[in-house]
Amino acid sequence: MTGRFGWILGVLPLLAGCAIPRTGGAPLAPVERAWAVPTLELYQEWWAKTEACSGRTADMASVQFFAVDAPAGAIRLGPEVAHGWWVREGNRIYLPANALSDEWLVRHEMLHALLQRGSHPSSHFVKRCHVASAVVFRDSTLTVDPGNPIGH
């Protein structure tokens, strides 16, 4: 495949976008401007909580965390925009620099890394771990994510 369309088709299977908010015209930092962040001690606790709720285990050291300067809280990766990204290639998690301590978002991306999939099955993201969105994190009685009822 050649050209821009071929590049997009080649990259899409490697990406897993989350909670895709369209931020009408807000400036978004490209992932190329990301920087590695050390695994925070708090992340070990959140990883253990996410392993427990998901029923999956993995070595968190295999995940690389990156911060992106995204003041609007959204990150552009190719043609898509999301609050955070898990990228299968390299098992990388990209988070807005101003959201590195947002438990629901960090654990949401951790769950992608544990499941090794980009979709959002309600069984894990809503019912078991309650990290589908900030709304679901705050209200663990929800059985579907109002912003993503189908779980894509």
C-alpha positions in Angstrom: 0.0 0.0 0.0 1.2 3.5 -0.8 0.2 6.9 0.1 -1.6 8.3 3.0 -4.5 5.9 2.9 -2.1 2.9 3.0 -0.4 4.3 6.0 -3.7 4.7 7.9 -4.8 1.2 7.1 -1.4 -0.1 8.2 -1.5 1.7 11.6 -5.2 1.2 12.5 -4.8 -2.5 13.7 -2.0 -1.4 16.1 -4.0 1.2 17.9 -6.7 1.1 20.6 -8.3 4.5 21.2 -10.4 5.1 24.3 -13.4 7.2 25.1 -13.2 9.1 21.9 -14.2 12.7 22.5 -14.3 15.0 19.5 -12.9 18.2 20.8 -14.1 20.6 18.1 -11.0 22.5 17.1 -9.0 22.2 20.3 -5.3 22.0 19.8 -4.1 18.4 20.3 -0.5 17.3 20.8 0.7 14.6 18.4 2.1 11.5 20.0 5.5 12.2 18.4 5.8 14.9 21.2 5.4 12.3 23.9 8.0 11.7 26.6 8.6 8.5 28.7 7.4 8.7 32.3 8.8 6.5 35.0 6.4 4.0 36.4 4.9 5.7 39.4 4.7 3.7 42.6 1.0 4.5 42.6 0.7 2.7 39.3 1.9 -0.6 40.9 -1.2 -0.3 43.2 -3.5 0.5 40.3 -2.0 -2.3 38.2 -2.7 -4.8 41.0 -6.3 -3.5 41.4 -6.8 -3.9 37.6 -5.3 -7.4 37.6 -7.7 -8.4 40.4 -10.9 -7.0 38.8 -10.0 -8.3 35.3 -8.8 -11.8 36.3 -5.7 -11.3 34.2 -2.1 -11.0 35.2 0.9 -9.6 33.5 4.2 -7.9 34.3 3.6 -4.2 34.4 7.3 -3.7 33.5 6.4 -4.8 30.0 4.3 -1.7 29.6 5.9 1.7 28.7 4.1 4.8 29.9 4.3 8.1 28.0 3.0 11.6 28.7 1.7 13.9 26.0 1.3 17.6 26.3 -2.5 17.7 25.7 -4.0 20.6 27.7 -7.5 19.9 26.3 -7.3 16.4 27.8 -7.4 14.7 24.4 -4.6 13.1 22.3 -4.6 12.8 18.5 -3.1 9.6 17.1 -3.4 9.5 13.3 -7.0 10.4 12.4 -8.4 9.5 15.9 -8.7 11.5 19.1 -9.0 10.0 22.6 -8.4 10.7 26.3 -5.6 8.1 26.3 -4.2 5.4 24.1 -2.9 1.9 24.5 -0.8 0.9 21.5 -0.2 -2.8 21.0 3.1 -2.4 19.2 5.6 -2.0 22.1 2.7 -2.3 24.7 2.7 1.5 25.2 0.3 3.7 27.0 -0.1 7.4 26.2 -1.7 9.7 28.7 -2.2 13.5 28.8 0.5 14.9 31.1 -2.2 16.6 33.2 -4.0 13.3 33.7 -1.1 11.0 34.9 -2.8 10.8 38.3 -6.4 10.2 37.0 -7.0 6.7 38.4 -9.9 5.8 36.1 -8.0 6.8 32.9 -4.7 5.2 33.9 -6.5 2.0 34.9 -8.6 2.1 31.7 -5.4 2.0 29.6 -3.9 -0.6 31.9 -6.9 -2.8 31.3 -6.3 -2.6 27.6 -2.7 -3.7 28.2 -3.8 -6.6 30.4 -6.5 -7.8 27.9 -4.2 -7.0 24.9 -7.2 -5.7 23.0 -8.5 -2.4 21.9 -12.2 -2.9 22.3 -14.1 -2.1 25.4 -16.1 -5.2 26.4 -18.7 -4.2 29.0 -17.9 -7.3 31.0 -14.5 -6.0 31.9 -14.6 -2.2 31.4 -18.0 -1.6 33.0 -19.1 -4.5 35.2 -15.9 -5.9 36.6 -13.4 -3.0 36.7 -15.7 0.1 36.4 -13.1 2.0 34.3 -15.0 2.5 31.0 -15.3 6.2 31.7 -15.1 8.8 34.5 -18.9 8.4 34.8 -18.7 4.6 35.3 -15.8 5.0 37.7 -17.9 7.4 39.9 -21.0 5.2 39.7 -20.2 1.5 39.9 -23.9 0.6 39.8 -23.9 1.3 36.0 -24.1 -1.8 33.8 -23.3 0.1 30.5 -21.2 3.1 29.7 -23.6 5.9 28.7 -20.9 7.3 26.3 -20.2 3.9 24.7 -23.2 1.6 25.3 -22.1 -0.9 22.7 -18.6 -1.3 24.1 -16.5 -0.4 21.0 
